[in-house]
Amino acid sequence: MRLSEGFSIAAGLLAAAGLLACGGEDEGWEVRRFGAGDATHEAVRSELVGPCKVVHVVDGDTLDVECRSLTDQVRMLRIDTPEAGRPGHAEARDALAELVSNRDVHLLFEEKGVRQRGNYGRLLAYIYAGEVNVNVEMVRLGWSTFWTEYGEGRFTEPFSSAEEQAKAKKRGLWAGS
């Protein structure tokens, strides 16, 4: 069963009532906490939701995760990798698979406590594997630009820096430029 099936009506009613605040211990999620010396951005220490198991990498910016026995599709925020049939598609998918395979991941939403979905019903989130923001890492590896069509989001500097590095080192999609 998908998280969006079966629970969408109840979740909609709770959200309308202001009672749904995805992303915390109140809902039974384990919230990952980082120590003072960890490299993870300060703002996310108490907001990571999970752990979630990656069950399928769809492409370079979309994956299926299982959290608390519920499976959902996640569209990674601020990146846009090549679509099927385009140069770099398989490489981007493989790069994402390498970053998340056989590991627990945690989700981070754009706004604390607000679970948003995109046009295709996919959950919109940043993905963390350990202390690595996988979204930023996909840009650093050169398989996506810092995608700002819907705004810059929470991590403008890390994304901008990652894109500059990918271009300078001619990684991924920048290899031919």
C-alpha angles and dihedrals in degrees: 000000000000119000088238092055121072094003100054095089093047092043090049091052092047092047090049088052090048093243101115113086105162115203111053149088090258089074093046096260119139107240111210114226124201128209124243094264098050119119094227115118111268094234094062102048096102098029105066112117122207153352093245128177119226107232099174138005105217097184139319096301105026132066140164116237134186116217120175092346092307121111123212138166116243125204108203115236125241097009132092117186126190117288124237112293093024124109111270097023097114093040092051091048091049092048091053091047090053092051096050109024118120093003138101113247132198128215127226121192126214092244121034110257095004118114109199130187129205131227093285096048095258120143110250114223150135112249122222123196104187105315094334120108096219092198091059091043092056088056091046089052088053099243094118141021120234094274110215102165090119097033136292098274128199103319107049097144097048091046093046092047092047091052092049090051093049092050094046093049093040093234127170113332090009093059093098097045 
